Amino acid sequence: MTATAPALTARRAFRKKTVVPWLFLAPGLLLALVFKFWPMAKGIWLSFFDVRPFLGDRWIGLDNYTRVLTDHRFQEAIGHTLVLGIGQSVGAIVVGFALALLLEGQARSLKILRTAVFLPAVTATAVVGELWRLMYYPTSDGLINSGLHFLGLGTVQFLDNPNIALYSTMAMGIWIWAPYNMVIFLAGLAGVDRSLYEAAAMDGVSLGQRLRYVTLPAIRPALMIVLTLATIRGLRVFTEVYVLTGGGPAGSTEVWMTRAYTLGFTRNDIGGASAASVVLLCVTLLLTVVVNHLRTRGEAR
């Protein structure tokens, strides 16, 4: 009896340590199951059907995928998605890294500045889109165009010109996500050994060389996290485009997600929209795995 009592106590303690964390996680897991994983599974299932409300769904196999991948509007949207995603991601990483270098430190004023700079990342994208729409207003009354008039330049149709509308949207995306990247880079910079900077300064190393050989290798984990998040955001870009241009003018800013949205909610092609979403999900997962593999291999070195 004396030998079994400690064993029972240990088993109870083990069960408590095992069960209690799951009890705390249960509400979040339940919400994720109901509002995320179940709709995701339902979307994958519907992608194989010709969805006909009130008439019954009809199984068509991979026809939705074939139709989506051969649709010239989706093919154009792929190009727009890549251009917007790559440009927005690279720009946000570069600007975020520059902001982190400028605002690194423990001074109270820097903390206030960091808070102010971070505001775009926590502001609703719909609100940001409306603000940038006003800034891009295509007359001399617009904020940016009034500045161009002050410099003696003409009015620019930022959102109505098919040649520059995508890049105007990209600028807003960089403005939104650069502060988010800045916070991650600041966390990485906090772990850099300051003695390395002192040694580099004593050796007469230039600022560029310090950034290349000291700072960048030290913040590689933070950089890989930013790259992973940027990859996901770049492919799934939707709100910025939908709020600012709606995919126009003449489809010049239409990306994969806005095209899928139009297919599902404007043309009521639920099966085609589901297939487009599943393709995007697979590509996102593939790129995430590739980026994580590159990160793991870099850390192994």
Backbone torsions as a table, in degrees:
resi	resn	phi	psi	omega
1	MET	NA	-40.7	-179.5
2	THR	-67.8	-26.8	-179.1
3	ALA	-79.4	-31.3	-177.2
4	THR	-81.9	-24.9	-178.9
5	ALA	-60.5	-49.5	177.1
6	PRO	-61.1	-35.8	179.7
7	ALA	-64.5	-42.8	178.0
8	LEU	-64.1	-40.7	178.7
9	THR	-63.0	-40.9	179.5
10	ALA	-65.7	-39.7	179.4
11	ARG	-65.3	-41.1	178.4
12	ARG	-63.7	-42.0	178.7
13	ALA	-63.4	-40.8	179.5
14	PHE	-64.3	-42.6	178.9
15	ARG	-64.1	-39.0	179.4
16	LYS	-64.4	-43.8	179.1
17	LYS	-66.1	-29.1	-179.1
18	THR	-81.7	-40.4	-173.3
19	VAL	-82.0	-41.3	-174.3
20	VAL	-58.1	-46.6	177.8
21	PRO	-58.2	-38.5	179.5
22	TRP	-67.8	-31.2	176.3
23	LEU	-65.3	-38.7	177.1
24	PHE	-70.0	-33.9	-179.6
25	LEU	-79.2	-19.1	-172.9
26	ALA	-55.7	-47.0	-179.7
27	PRO	-59.7	-44.3	178.8
28	GLY	-65.4	-40.9	178.3
29	LEU	-65.0	-38.0	178.6
30	LEU	-64.8	-44.2	178.0
31	LEU	-63.4	-41.9	178.8
32	ALA	-63.9	-38.5	179.4
33	LEU	-65.1	-43.7	-175.2
34	VAL	-75.7	-41.4	-171.5
35	PHE	-102.9	-6.0	-178.3
36	LYS	-127.5	-61.3	-172.0
37	PHE	-73.8	-38.4	177.2
38	TRP	-66.1	-47.3	174.7
39	PRO	-60.5	-35.0	178.2
40	MET	-63.3	-46.6	178.3
41	ALA	-63.5	-39.2	178.3
42	LYS	-64.3	-39.1	178.0
43	GLY	-64.7	-40.4	177.0
44	ILE	-62.7	-41.5	179.4
45	TRP	-64.3	-43.3	-178.1
46	LEU	-69.5	-21.1	-178.6
47	SER	-65.8	-14.8	179.0
48	PHE	-99.5	9.8	-175.4
49	PHE	-126.4	153.9	164.3
50	ASP	-89.0	101.4	-172.6
51	VAL	-77.4	119.4	-179.3
52	ARG	-128.5	95.6	-179.2
53	PRO	-56.8	136.6	177.8
54	PHE	69.8	-7.1	179.1
55	LEU	-111.9	-12.7	-178.1
56	GLY	97.5	134.1	-179.9
57	ASP	-75.4	145.2	-178.3
58	ARG	-118.0	126.2	-179.2
59	TRP	-67.9	126.4	177.9
60	ILE	-129.1	7.0	175.7
61	GLY	67.5	-127.2	-175.4
62	LEU	-93.3	12.4	-177.2
63	ASP	-61.7	-37.6	178.8
64	ASN	-62.4	-41.4	179.7
65	TYR	-65.9	-42.2	178.3
66	THR	-62.4	-42.5	-179.2
67	ARG	-66.7	-39.5	179.9
68	VAL	-67.2	-46.9	-175.8
69	LEU	-71.0	-20.8	178.8
70	THR	-99.9	-3.2	179.5
71	ASP	-73.4	125.5	-176.9
72	HIS	-66.1	-27.0	178.2
73	ARG	-69.1	-38.9	175.9
74	PHE	-69.2	-35.9	178.6
75	GLN	-65.0	-40.4	174.7
76	GLU	-66.1	-37.9	179.2
77	ALA	-64.1	-33.2	176.9
78	ILE	-61.1	-46.1	178.6
79	GLY	-61.4	-44.0	178.5
80	HIS	-63.7	-39.2	179.7
81	THR	-63.3	-43.4	-179.7
82	LEU	-65.9	-44.9	-179.9
83	VAL	-63.0	-47.9	-178.3
84	LEU	-67.3	-43.9	-177.8
85	GLY	-65.0	-46.7	-179.4
86	ILE	-66.7	-47.3	-179.4
87	GLY	-63.2	-43.1	179.9
88	GLN	-66.5	-40.5	-178.0
89	SER	-68.4	-48.1	-179.5
90	VAL	-63.2	-44.7	179.3
91	GLY	-62.4	-42.4	180.0
92	ALA	-67.5	-34.2	178.5
93	ILE	-69.0	-45.7	-178.6
94	VAL	-65.0	-48.0	-179.3
95	VAL	-66.5	-40.5	178.7
96	GLY	-63.0	-40.1	178.0
97	PHE	-66.5	-41.0	178.0
98	ALA	-63.4	-41.7	177.6
99	LEU	-64.0	-39.0	178.8
100	ALA	-63.4	-40.5	178.4
101	LEU	-65.9	-38.1	-177.8
102	LEU	-74.1	-32.9	-172.3
103	LEU	-107.0	13.0	177.6
104	GLU	-74.7	138.2	178.6
105	GLY	144.3	175.8	-176.7
106	GLN	-109.6	3.2	-178.8
107	ALA	-65.1	146.4	-178.5
108	ARG	-62.3	-39.3	-179.7
109	SER	-62.6	-36.5	178.7
110	LEU	-67.4	-36.4	177.9
111	LYS	-63.4	-39.8	178.1
112	ILE	-66.3	-42.2	178.8
113	LEU	-64.3	-41.4	178.9
114	ARG	-61.8	-40.2	178.1
115	THR	-63.0	-43.1	179.8
116	ALA	-66.0	-41.0	-179.1
117	VAL	-68.0	-30.8	-176.6
118	PHE	-77.5	-12.5	-175.4
119	LEU	-55.3	-40.8	179.3
120	PRO	-58.1	-29.7	-177.5
121	ALA	-73.0	-22.8	-178.0
122	VAL	-108.4	1.7	176.7
123	THR	-87.3	140.9	180.0
124	ALA	-56.4	134.4	-177.0
125	THR	-62.0	-33.4	177.9
126	ALA	-62.4	-40.4	178.5
127	VAL	-66.8	-44.1	178.5
128	VAL	-60.9	-41.3	179.5
129	GLY	-61.2	-42.2	178.7
130	GLU	-66.1	-37.7	177.4
131	LEU	-63.3	-45.0	179.1
132	TRP	-69.1	-30.0	175.2
133	ARG	-62.2	-41.2	176.5
134	LEU	-66.7	-38.4	178.3
135	MET	-64.8	-34.9	-179.5
136	TYR	-87.0	7.8	-174.6
137	TYR	-49.2	127.2	-167.0
138	PRO	-80.7	34.0	173.3
139	THR	-132.4	177.5	180.0
140	SER	-67.1	-11.4	178.1
141	ASP	-80.3	-17.7	178.6
142	GLY	-65.8	150.4	-175.3
143	LEU	-60.3	-50.5	-177.7
144	ILE	-70.8	-42.2	180.0
145	ASN	-67.2	-31.4	175.5
146	SER	-65.6	-37.2	175.0
147	GLY	-65.8	-38.5	177.2
148	LEU	-65.6	-38.1	176.8
149	HIS	-65.2	-37.1	178.1
150	PHE	-62.4	-32.6	178.8
151	LEU	-86.0	1.6	178.5
152	GLY	86.0	16.6	-179.8
153	LEU	-101.8	163.1	-178.2
154	GLY	-83.4	174.2	178.6
155	THR	-74.1	138.0	-179.8
156	VAL	-112.2	131.8	176.8
157	GLN	-88.0	84.1	-172.8
158	PHE	-64.1	-42.0	-175.0
159	LEU	-102.3	-10.8	-178.8
160	ASP	-102.8	-6.2	178.9
161	ASN	-98.1	115.2	-178.3
162	PRO	-59.8	-21.5	-177.0
163	ASN	-78.8	-24.0	-176.1
164	ILE	-124.9	-3.7	-177.2
165	ALA	-61.7	-39.4	-179.2
166	LEU	-65.6	-38.3	-179.2
167	TYR	-74.6	-29.5	173.5
168	SER	-65.5	-40.6	175.3
169	THR	-64.7	-38.2	178.9
170	MET	-61.2	-39.7	179.7
171	ALA	-61.5	-40.6	178.2
172	MET	-66.0	-39.8	178.3
173	GLY	-62.7	-40.0	177.3
174	ILE	-63.2	-41.4	-179.1
175	TRP	-64.4	-33.5	-179.0
176	ILE	-74.4	-46.3	-168.1
177	TRP	-94.9	-15.4	177.8
178	ALA	-60.4	-43.5	177.5
179	PRO	-62.8	-34.5	177.7
180	TYR	-63.1	-45.1	176.7
181	ASN	-65.0	-33.6	179.5
182	MET	-58.3	-42.8	-178.9
183	VAL	-63.1	-41.4	178.8
184	ILE	-66.2	-41.3	178.2
185	PHE	-65.8	-36.6	177.1
186	LEU	-62.3	-38.5	176.5
187	ALA	-63.9	-38.5	177.2
188	GLY	-68.8	-40.4	-179.8
189	LEU	-66.5	-28.5	179.7
190	ALA	-64.6	-23.2	-179.5
191	GLY	-94.4	3.6	179.5
192	VAL	-75.5	132.8	179.3
193	ASP	-69.6	116.8	-176.1
194	ARG	-67.2	-23.7	179.6
195	SER	-64.7	-26.2	177.3
196	LEU	-66.2	-38.9	176.8
197	TYR	-65.4	-41.4	-179.5
198	GLU	-65.0	-41.8	178.5
199	ALA	-65.1	-40.2	179.3
200	ALA	-65.6	-38.7	178.5
201	ALA	-65.3	-39.6	179.0
202	MET	-67.0	-29.5	178.4
203	ASP	-84.2	0.0	178.3
204	GLY	75.2	26.8	-179.3
205	VAL	-74.3	138.7	-179.3
206	SER	-73.2	166.7	-179.4
207	LEU	-62.1	-42.8	179.4
208	GLY	-62.6	-40.0	178.6
209	GLN	-68.5	-35.4	176.7
210	ARG	-64.1	-41.1	177.6
211	LEU	-64.3	-40.3	-174.9
212	ARG	-74.7	-42.5	-170.8
213	TYR	-102.1	-14.2	-179.2
214	VAL	-115.3	-56.6	-172.8
215	THR	-70.3	-53.5	-175.6
216	LEU	-60.9	-45.5	176.4
217	PRO	-61.8	-33.6	-177.4
218	ALA	-71.9	-30.9	-177.7
219	ILE	-101.6	19.4	-179.0
220	ARG	-57.3	-42.8	177.3
221	PRO	-58.5	-43.4	178.4
222	ALA	-64.2	-38.8	179.7
223	LEU	-64.1	-39.7	179.7
224	MET	-68.5	-35.5	175.2
225	ILE	-63.0	-44.4	179.2
226	VAL	-62.5	-41.3	179.4
227	LEU	-63.7	-41.0	179.0
228	THR	-62.7	-47.7	179.6
229	LEU	-65.6	-38.2	179.7
230	ALA	-66.0	-36.3	178.3
231	THR	-62.6	-45.2	179.7
232	ILE	-65.5	-46.4	-179.3
233	ARG	-63.4	-40.4	-176.2
234	GLY	-62.6	-38.8	-179.4
235	LEU	-78.0	-30.4	-175.5
236	ARG	-98.1	17.3	-178.6
237	VAL	-60.2	129.8	-179.0
238	PHE	-147.5	-57.4	-170.0
239	THR	-60.6	-42.1	-179.3
240	GLU	-58.0	-45.9	-178.4
241	VAL	-70.9	-44.0	-176.2
242	TYR	-63.3	-41.3	-177.6
243	VAL	-74.6	-39.6	-172.0
244	LEU	-82.8	-45.7	-174.5
245	THR	-127.0	-18.8	-176.6
246	GLY	68.0	16.0	-177.8
247	GLY	96.7	-11.1	-179.8
248	GLY	-91.3	-175.8	-3.8
249	PRO	-80.3	141.7	177.6
250	ALA	56.6	34.1	177.7
251	GLY	72.4	14.3	-175.6
252	SER	-73.0	-18.2	178.0
253	THR	-117.6	12.6	-179.5
254	GLU	-70.6	124.0	179.9
255	VAL	-111.3	178.2	-173.7
256	TRP	-58.7	-44.4	-176.3
257	MET	-69.8	-39.3	178.6
258	THR	-67.9	-34.2	176.8
259	ARG	-67.2	-42.8	176.9
260	ALA	-62.9	-39.4	178.1
261	TYR	-62.6	-45.5	179.1
262	THR	-62.5	-41.0	-179.7
263	LEU	-63.5	-41.4	-175.2
264	GLY	-81.7	-41.3	-170.6
265	PHE	-105.5	-12.3	176.5
266	THR	-104.8	-43.4	-179.5
267	ARG	-98.5	-0.3	178.2
268	ASN	56.7	31.7	175.9
269	ASP	-96.6	78.4	-174.5
270	ILE	-66.3	-39.4	-179.7
271	GLY	-63.4	-44.6	178.8
272	GLY	-65.9	-41.1	178.3
273	ALA	-65.1	-37.7	177.7
274	SER	-65.7	-41.9	177.9
275	ALA	-62.2	-42.2	178.2
276	ALA	-62.8	-39.4	179.0
277	SER	-67.5	-38.0	179.2
278	VAL	-66.8	-40.9	176.9
279	VAL	-60.3	-44.3	178.6
280	LEU	-63.5	-39.2	177.7
281	LEU	-60.8	-45.1	-179.4
282	CYS	-64.4	-42.8	179.7
283	VAL	-65.3	-40.6	178.8
284	THR	-63.1	-44.6	178.0
285	LEU	-62.2	-41.6	-179.8
286	LEU	-62.8	-47.6	-179.5
287	LEU	-66.0	-36.1	177.5
288	THR	-63.0	-42.7	178.3
289	VAL	-63.8	-41.1	179.2
290	VAL	-63.1	-45.8	-179.4
291	VAL	-63.9	-41.3	178.7
292	ASN	-66.5	-35.0	176.8
293	HIS	-65.4	-42.0	177.7
294	LEU	-64.3	-38.6	177.9
295	ARG	-64.3	-44.6	-179.5
296	THR	-64.0	-41.3	179.1
297	ARG	-66.9	-36.7	177.6
298	GLY	-67.1	-38.7	178.5
299	GLU	-68.5	-31.9	179.5
300	ALA	-65.4	-30.2	177.5
301	ARG	-69.7	NA	NA
